[in-house]
Amino acid sequence: MTANTASEDFVVPLFINGKDITHPGTFDVASPSSNKICWTAISATPDDGIAAVDAAQNAFSAWSQSKPSTRTAVLLKAADILEANSEEYASYMMTEMGADRGTAQFFVLPLAISMCRDIAGRITSICGSVPVVAQEGQSAMVWKEPYGVCLGIIAWNAPYVFAIRSAATAIATGNTTVIKSSEMTPHCVYVLSKVFKEAGLPDGVLNILSCRREDAPSVVNAMIEHPFVRKVNFTGSVAVGRKIARVCGENLKPCLMELGGKNSAIVLEDADLQKTARQCIAGAFLNAGQICMGTDRIVAHSSIADELLEILKQKIAQAAKESEALPNVVSTASKARLVNLVSEAISKGAQLIAGSDSSTSTSGASFIPTVLANVNQETKLSQDETFGPLVAVSTFDTDDEAIQFANNTPYGLHAAVFTKDLRKGLAFAKRLQVGAVHINSMTVHDEPAMPMGGVKSSGWGRFNAAEGMDEFLVRKAVTWDD
């Protein structure tokens, strides 16, 4: 990457068939840290989307026949390039979405790099099976084959992770792909075009585009409706996921959905409260709370709730003394939404434990990390995904109450249980309607070895691990006479 890619006069191009594509249609990308334009980006049209799909289809025949060693070498080289340039690439994420350096350079990028390497290591393990069929004198095999062109639509809050797991899994399994980035982080995703090109990926195997928010429906729909697109994966909000799933259904296209969550941390009466407080603070405030797995709700046993609240207050106050910098959410609109959630909750009886009852006095898109207790269950804060440095604390008296509270949401992504009794923690895990449960650690947990995804309105299908590889492969049964 050249130095001018970090300047405000840089224009983020589209990347189609191995080439940067520009045209007069652009949109501004604003940095939430300064609320100023950091650069502009080319806004894809439906024709650009179709061109990207056509390029991917043209590259599919050759790439699908490539040897596992070839794919492995490309992904490992890409991971090395990402690692060597992590400081620079982190700066783009810091600029575009206001992330702090610790989150961008030492959490998001390392996770993306480890995912790329893990996916590379799984390529040689892709194999079918040899079932025994009923007919005498007949044999069979089941092959695993790539779908073809896979369309990946990704969110802004961890752009390197989402782009890598979508693109790298498609590439590893012999598919070709088009990645549509969020309009909030086009630069982060664009750099991956250079990374994979330098790593030796043939032209057309990976194509990247972004567009204005208002143009996204027409661009995305044009690609989903294109006959060459065989599978879609989406990471983002439930509201957008519903729209994409509807179009996929109308066009009979399978889709993998990783959506939002309303994630609960359940604190039992025997929990280590110091550790619990540390993990809940991290789970609620990491990446300014803008993580689908983030801790939205802490539900504590009534016998220890007051003590936990006091510890949370102390630790947040100590963190504020150690760092005067406030977390930035992705936009002033996001900040206004959070302020409204807090205002409504307090107006209906919520108690402010830490933070401020109004973050409107802070500059730009910064938001004071906030903890509320006694939140009315009819408020938006209780029902909606928070997606910011804001967490609500509730209490329970019986195990059944805790389980009912955690499950009483349309979402089902992650949960945490804090207890010294592992058997009890496992018993809770069996009853929680979520895709993952973390005992004595925060709700935020994503790593290559673990399948990632949810149930209910948090989506279906899985990224990561063997389950993630299988999402990008279709089975073909073959029989023959001996």
C-alpha positions, 0 to 999 in steps of 0.5 A: 500500500502506498502512503497516499492511501491514508490521505483525504484525497484518496479515492477507494476504488472497486476491485473487479477482475484484478483491476481497480475500477473508478468512475464519477460516482463516489461517496464520502467516508467520514471518520467518527473520531473527527467527524470529518471526511477521511476519503471518498470511495467509488459507489458501485452500481448494479452494473458493477455488481454484475461485472464482478459476478461475471468476473468471478464466474469466468475465474471459477472453472480454473480456480475450482480445479486448482490444487490444495497446495496452491490455495494453501500457499495463497492464504498463508502468503496473504496472512503473512502480508496482513501481519507484516502491515498490521500497523498500517491496516489498523490505522485504516480501521481506526480512521474509518470506524473510530476504533482504538489501536488496541482493538484494531491492531491487537484484536481484530487484525490478529483474529483475521490473520489466525482465521486465514491461517487456520482456513489454509490448514484445513484445505487438505482435509476436505474429502468426501465419503464412501457409503455402503449402498443397499444394491448388491454389485453397486458402489458409491462415493459422495464428493464435496464440491464448490458451489461456484460464485459466493457473494459475501456481504459484510458489516463494518464493526470488524471488517478484516475478520468478516472479509477474511472469513468470507473470502478466505473460506470461499477461496479455500474451498475452490469457490470464487467470490464477490465481497460487498463491504459496508459503506462505513469501512470500504478502505479496510476491505479494499486493502485485501484486494492488494493483499491477495493479489500480492499473495498470488491469487488469480484475477477474478477469484476475489472481487470487492466493491462498496456503494452508497447506503441508499444504493445497496439494495439495488446493487445487492439484489442485482447480484443475488438475482444473477444466475451465477451467484450460487450462495450468499453469506451475510454478517450484519443486522437482523433488519438487513438480514431479513431483507437479504434472506427474502431475496435469497428465498425468492431466488432459491439461493442458500444463504448463511446468516450471522446476525445480531445478539442480545447477549446475557451474562448470568452471574450465579451466587458462587461466582468469583465477582472480581473476575466476573466484573472484569469479564463483563466490562470487557464483554460490554465495552470492547470495541466500544461495545460494537460487537454482535457477541457483546454483553448487553445484559448482566443478570446477577443472583439477588444475593450478590447483585449489590456487591457486583454493582459496587465492583463494576463501579470501582473498576470502571472508575479506575479504568477512566482514571487510567485513560481519559480517552472515551470510546468512539461509536461508529457515527453521531447517529449511533451515539444519538441512538444510545443517548435515547436508549439511556434517556428512556430507560432512566425516565422509566426508573432505571438507576445509573450505576456508572457513566452519564445520563447524557453523553450529548456533552461529549464531542463527536461520536464519543460515548461514556461507558454506561451501566444501568440497573433496574431497567424496565423490561418494556424499554427499548434498551431491554428489548433491542440490541444495544451495540454500544458501550452500554449494559443493563444489570438485572437480578434473579432469585432462582435458576429458572428465572435466570434461564427464562430471562436470558432466553426471553429474546428473539436473539440467540447468539452468545451467553456467559455463565459465571460460577465456581461449579462447572457442573452447574455451568454446564447445566445452564449451558444446555438450557440456554437458547444460543449458539455459544455459551462461555463459562467464566469468560465474557460473551465475546469469544470468536476463534478459528477452532470454534464454530461461530453463529447463532439460533433464532433471529441471530441467524443460521449456519456457521463460520469457522472450523470444519462447519464453516468449510462445509458451508461453502461446499455442496455434496454430490452423490455418485453411484456405479456398477462394480 
